[in-house]
């Protein structure tokens, strides 16, 4: 086994580096502990949220059962015709024209 002789400044530098490494490791351990604590809090909050959502869903089911059902209208009256993009544009244009006529009447 060979030994290397270090002068005083190299020895001090090595000790400082070792101590800094120990501080870094301890800081990492602290951060890991904090992460675990926060993770446990997050999991507890998720569990509570799931319980609340389940309760709300149960209440909604009960409410759905107790509320009266709407009567359905006949096929022709009940179903609204879906308008195409062109029909919507024409409706918008007609509304714009009507508003312009009202503006002209006011002037």
C-alpha positions as CSV (number, residue, x, y, z in Angstrom):
1,X,0.0,0.0,0.0
2,X,1.3,3.4,-0.9
3,X,0.8,6.6,1.0
4,X,0.7,10.0,-0.5
5,X,1.9,12.9,1.6
6,X,-0.4,15.9,1.5
7,X,0.7,19.4,2.5
8,X,-1.4,21.4,5.0
9,X,-3.4,23.3,2.4
10,X,-4.4,20.1,0.5
11,X,-5.4,18.5,3.8
12,X,-7.6,21.5,4.7
13,X,-9.1,21.5,1.2
14,X,-9.9,17.8,1.5
15,X,-11.5,18.2,4.9
16,X,-13.6,21.1,3.7
17,X,-14.7,19.2,0.6
18,X,-15.6,16.2,2.8
19,X,-17.6,18.4,5.2
20,X,-19.4,20.1,2.3
21,X,-20.3,16.7,1.0
22,X,-21.8,15.7,4.4
23,X,-23.8,18.9,4.5
24,X,-25.1,18.2,1.0
25,X,-26.1,14.6,1.9
26,X,-27.9,15.8,5.1
27,X,-29.8,18.4,3.0
28,X,-30.8,15.7,0.6
29,X,-32.1,13.6,3.5
30,X,-34.0,16.6,4.8
31,X,-35.6,17.1,1.3
32,X,-36.5,13.5,1.0
33,X,-38.2,13.5,4.4
34,X,-40.1,16.7,3.4
35,X,-41.1,15.0,0.1
36,X,-42.4,12.0,1.9
37,X,-44.4,14.2,4.3
38,X,-45.9,16.2,1.4
39,X,-46.7,13.0,-0.5
40,X,-48.5,11.5,2.5
41,X,-50.5,14.7,2.7
42,X,-51.3,14.5,-1.0
43,X,-52.5,10.9,-0.7
44,X,-54.7,11.8,2.3
45,X,-56.2,14.7,0.4
46,X,-56.9,12.5,-2.6
47,X,-58.6,9.9,-0.4
48,X,-60.8,12.6,1.1
49,X,-61.6,14.0,-2.3
50,X,-62.6,10.5,-3.6
51,X,-64.9,10.1,-0.5
52,X,-66.5,13.5,-1.1
53,X,-67.0,12.7,-4.8
54,X,-68.6,9.4,-3.9
55,X,-70.9,11.1,-1.4
56,X,-72.0,13.7,-4.0
57,X,-72.6,11.0,-6.6
58,X,-74.8,9.1,-4.2
59,X,-76.7,12.3,-3.4
60,X,-77.2,13.0,-7.1
61,X,-78.5,9.5,-7.7
62,X,-81.0,10.0,-4.9
63,X,-82.0,13.4,-6.3
64,X,-82.4,11.9,-9.7
65,X,-84.7,9.2,-8.4
66,X,-86.9,11.8,-6.5
67,X,-87.2,14.4,-9.2
68,X,-90.0,13.9,-11.7
69,X,-89.0,12.8,-15.2
70,X,-89.7,15.2,-18.1
71,X,-92.3,14.3,-20.6
72,X,-91.0,13.6,-24.0
73,X,-92.6,15.4,-26.9
74,X,-93.4,13.8,-30.2
75,X,-90.7,13.3,-32.8
76,X,-91.5,16.4,-34.9
77,X,-92.0,18.8,-31.9
78,X,-89.4,17.4,-29.5
79,X,-86.4,17.3,-31.8
80,X,-84.8,20.5,-32.7
81,X,-83.3,20.7,-36.1
82,X,-79.6,21.2,-36.0
83,X,-78.5,24.1,-38.1
84,X,-75.5,23.9,-40.4
85,X,-72.7,26.4,-40.3
86,X,-74.1,28.2,-43.4
87,X,-77.5,28.6,-41.7
88,X,-75.9,30.0,-38.6
89,X,-74.0,32.5,-40.7
90,X,-77.1,33.6,-42.5
91,X,-78.9,34.0,-39.1
92,X,-76.0,36.1,-37.9
93,X,-76.0,38.2,-41.0
94,X,-79.8,38.8,-40.8
95,X,-79.4,39.9,-37.2
96,X,-76.6,42.3,-38.1
97,X,-78.7,43.8,-40.9
98,X,-81.6,44.2,-38.5
99,X,-79.4,46.0,-36.0
100,X,-78.0,48.2,-38.7
101,X,-81.5,49.2,-39.7
102,X,-82.4,50.1,-36.1
103,X,-79.2,52.2,-35.9
104,X,-80.2,54.0,-39.1
105,X,-83.7,54.7,-37.7
106,X,-82.2,56.2,-34.6
107,X,-80.0,58.7,-36.6
